[in-house]
Amino acid sequence: MNTKLTLKLNKRAIERAKKYAEKNKQSLSLLVENYFNMISEKDSLSDLEISVNVLELSGIIKLSENFNLKQMYGKHLEDKYSK
């Protein structure tokens, strides 16, 4: 059963999402629905078995204490989608 949902979002974010959905031949509604499904299933992902190769790589990279991963990733996304 489908239910209507109204969202208030930044105009630029909406335009980028529309372009992404069109490029991937999806509706914006389906894109949002898939995202909601993905984040709600995220908790069950912790039950997944991690391969030995991934475990061996864990902790190899040492970052300085003042390194802000969220800020760095945000900058990456901003650069990627601002073109």
Residue frames relative to the residue before (quaternion, step in Angstrom):
aa qw qx qy qz dx dy dz
M 1.0000 0.0000 0.0000 0.0000 0.00 0.00 0.00
N 0.2726 -0.7677 0.5615 0.1447 3.57 -0.78 1.02
T 0.0982 -0.7725 0.6268 0.0278 3.53 -1.11 0.82
K 0.4673 -0.6834 0.4870 0.2782 3.56 -1.00 0.82
L 0.0633 -0.7724 0.6319 0.0090 3.57 -1.10 0.83
T 0.1805 -0.7732 0.6000 0.0981 3.57 -0.89 0.93
L 0.0704 -0.7979 0.5987 0.0021 3.56 -0.84 1.03
K 0.2209 -0.7287 0.6277 0.1620 3.55 -1.18 0.62
L 0.0766 0.8073 -0.5724 0.1214 3.53 -0.52 1.25
N 0.6464 -0.4928 0.4210 0.4026 3.51 -1.34 0.33
K 0.5478 -0.6509 0.4150 0.3224 3.60 -0.84 0.99
R 0.6517 0.5186 -0.3168 0.4538 3.59 0.96 -0.84
A 0.6383 0.5258 -0.3212 0.4614 3.58 1.00 -0.80
I 0.6419 0.5238 -0.3161 0.4622 3.57 1.01 -0.83
E 0.6638 0.5033 -0.3100 0.4582 3.58 0.89 -0.90
R 0.6530 0.4961 -0.3171 0.4763 3.60 0.97 -0.81
A 0.6499 0.5153 -0.3175 0.4597 3.58 0.98 -0.82
K 0.6340 0.5279 -0.3265 0.4612 3.58 1.01 -0.78
K 0.6515 0.5041 -0.3128 0.4728 3.59 0.97 -0.86
Y 0.6418 0.5204 -0.3185 0.4646 3.58 0.98 -0.87
A 0.6667 0.5038 -0.3018 0.4589 3.58 0.88 -0.95
E 0.6571 0.5070 -0.3079 0.4651 3.58 0.94 -0.88
K 0.6517 0.5239 -0.3081 0.4537 3.57 0.94 -0.91
N 0.7489 0.3699 -0.1918 0.5153 3.57 1.08 -0.77
K 0.4339 -0.7421 0.4203 0.2904 3.56 1.34 0.36
Q 0.4941 0.5988 -0.4536 0.4377 3.54 0.89 1.11
S 0.4611 -0.6183 0.5334 0.3474 3.53 -1.23 0.30
L 0.6116 -0.5427 0.4200 0.3937 3.55 -1.21 0.42
S 0.6158 0.5507 -0.3404 0.4490 3.58 1.07 -0.72
L 0.6644 0.4930 -0.3043 0.4722 3.58 0.95 -0.85
L 0.6139 0.5541 -0.3340 0.4521 3.55 1.05 -0.78
V 0.6775 0.4745 -0.2785 0.4881 3.59 0.91 -0.95
E 0.6400 0.5283 -0.3238 0.4543 3.59 0.95 -0.84
N 0.6579 0.5054 -0.3045 0.4680 3.58 0.94 -0.89
Y 0.6366 0.5209 -0.3259 0.4660 3.57 1.02 -0.78
F 0.6549 0.5024 -0.3153 0.4683 3.59 0.89 -0.89
N 0.6440 0.5117 -0.3226 0.4684 3.59 0.97 -0.79
M 0.6515 0.5286 -0.3150 0.4437 3.56 0.97 -0.87
I 0.7175 0.4408 -0.2778 0.4623 3.61 0.79 -0.93
S 0.6509 0.5056 -0.3339 0.4574 3.59 1.08 -0.56
E 0.6787 0.4550 -0.2820 0.5028 3.59 1.22 -0.45
K 0.4170 0.7441 -0.4438 0.2749 3.58 1.29 -0.16
D 0.6240 0.5553 -0.3425 0.4301 3.61 1.00 -0.77
S 0.6735 0.4944 -0.3067 0.4560 3.58 0.99 -0.75
L 0.5502 0.6228 -0.3946 0.3922 3.60 1.23 -0.32
S 0.5733 0.6033 -0.3878 0.3962 3.59 1.14 -0.47
D 0.6231 0.5453 -0.3364 0.4485 3.59 1.24 -0.32
L 0.4996 0.6689 -0.4223 0.3529 3.59 1.27 -0.17
E 0.4430 -0.6751 0.5236 0.2717 3.55 -1.12 0.70
I 0.2926 -0.7567 0.5640 0.1541 3.57 -0.88 0.99
S 0.4726 -0.6971 0.4605 0.2804 3.58 -0.83 1.00
V 0.6423 -0.5348 0.3993 0.3767 3.54 -1.26 0.53
N 0.6298 0.5497 -0.3327 0.4365 3.60 1.00 -0.81
V 0.6643 0.4864 -0.3031 0.4799 3.58 0.95 -0.84
L 0.6400 0.5291 -0.3249 0.4528 3.58 0.95 -0.83
E 0.6458 0.5246 -0.3199 0.4531 3.59 1.01 -0.79
L 0.6882 0.4803 -0.2780 0.4673 3.59 1.08 -0.68
S 0.5089 0.6672 -0.4164 0.3501 3.59 1.20 -0.41
G 0.8410 0.2082 -0.1627 0.4721 3.53 -0.92 0.96
I 0.4299 0.7142 -0.4628 0.3016 3.61 1.23 0.08
I 0.7267 0.4017 -0.2351 0.5052 3.57 0.93 -0.89
K 0.1512 -0.7716 0.6145 0.0639 3.56 -0.82 1.04
L 0.1258 -0.8012 0.5838 0.0378 3.57 -0.66 1.13
S 0.5601 -0.5876 0.4515 0.3705 3.57 -1.14 0.56
E 0.6365 -0.5727 0.3642 0.3664 3.56 -1.17 0.60
N 0.7120 0.4415 -0.2673 0.4761 3.61 1.08 -0.60
F 0.4240 0.6938 -0.4721 0.3406 3.62 1.26 0.20
N 0.1489 -0.7934 0.5882 0.0495 3.57 -0.77 1.08
L 0.2920 -0.7996 0.5041 0.1459 3.56 -0.13 1.33
K 0.6499 0.5187 -0.3266 0.4493 3.61 0.92 -0.86
Q 0.6577 0.5010 -0.3103 0.4692 3.58 0.95 -0.85
M 0.6527 0.5164 -0.3061 0.4622 3.59 0.96 -0.89
Y 0.6775 0.4783 -0.2908 0.4770 3.59 0.91 -0.90
G 0.6191 0.5426 -0.3345 0.4588 3.59 1.05 -0.76
K 0.6419 0.5108 -0.3099 0.4807 3.57 1.00 -0.85
H 0.6255 0.5415 -0.3275 0.4565 3.58 1.01 -0.86
L 0.6880 0.4745 -0.2844 0.4696 3.59 0.86 -0.97
E 0.6238 0.5391 -0.3352 0.4560 3.56 1.01 -0.80
D 0.6668 0.4878 -0.2951 0.4800 3.60 0.91 -0.91
K 0.6603 0.5368 -0.3042 0.4281 3.57 0.93 -0.92
Y 0.8089 0.3182 -0.1434 0.4731 3.58 0.81 -0.99
S 0.5720 0.6020 -0.3935 0.3945 3.59 1.20 0.02
K 0.5627 0.6138 -0.3809 0.4019 3.59 1.26 0.01
